[in-house]
Amino acid sequence: MRHSSPSQMAAAVLALCMSAPVLAQKSTADGIAEYREMLQDGNPAELFEMKGEELWKQKRGPRKASLEQCDLGKGPGVVKGAFVELPRYFADTGRVQDLESRLLTCMDRLQGLDAQKIAATPFGKDEQKNMEGLVAWISSQSKGMKFNLPQGHVQERQMYEAGKRMFYMRGGPHDFACASCHGADGKRIRMQDLPNLTRNPGAAEGFGAWPAYRVSSGELWSMQRRLNDCFRQQRFPYPGYASDVTVALGVFMGVNGKGGASTAPAIKR
């Protein structure tokens, strides 16, 4: 029988010790993947979708009108395919708008609802709950479709550059930027994988999953709410709801995710 030398045995033990964290990491990643797969069965976001479709057709507000003439970028009332091309420039407002800010415009102009009041309402309250339903349903109508945000208008390109600067801007007491967590491959915080939002597949997987139902909070979160929570974690002041800052970040992520498929509304832990 051939016996290993002490040096060979030491090398083998060292190799095993070095590989143990990798094996443990793979095991943890596999467990997380299985957990997420189980969550996909019976996504509660479907309930928000049903509510959103009803709200789209319901006559509401001082003008007793529905949102069925709302133009989300593909013509009045056209919902299918609109989500994967937002944010985009709208000539009637002279602004680049994401889904939430565009809905505020339609709710104000068509229904006579107070857009500023809705924007100032805390998440999960009053008209913000209706907004959750609307974004869930509208996004579901583009599920599986590929992101193709337009960049033909000068303001769309400017918003991309503004979003890029915001993404890499460091600040706050911890000197964090969006890029601190989402600027490279293979990052994770605790049990959560952090997609690289600067390119695909991470950009499409990250941006394209919101709105999403959060199991931990029992609520549906829009992209606006997701970004708001990112600012909280950075210890930055909260951005204004549907502000240019949040829209610009949406443009940056969405353009980087071009060609990736939308999975919204998804389900998150």
Secondary structure as UniProt FT lines:
FT   HELIX           6..39
FT   TURN            40..42
FT   HELIX           45..57
FT   TURN            61..64
FT   TURN            68..69
FT   TURN            80..82
FT   HELIX           83..85
FT   STRAND          88..90
FT   TURN            91..94
FT   STRAND          95..97
FT   HELIX           99..111
FT   HELIX           115..120
FT   TURN            123..124
FT   HELIX           126..140
FT   TURN            141..144
FT   HELIX           154..168
FT   TURN            172..175
FT   HELIX           178..182
FT   TURN            185..186
FT   STRAND          187..189
FT   TURN            190..191
FT   STRAND          192..194
FT   TURN            197..198
FT   TURN            200..201
FT   HELIX           202..207
FT   TURN            208..209
FT   STRAND          212..214
FT   TURN            215..218
FT   STRAND          219..221
FT   HELIX           223..234
FT   TURN            241..242
FT   HELIX           244..256
FT   TURN            257..259
FT   STRAND          266..268
//
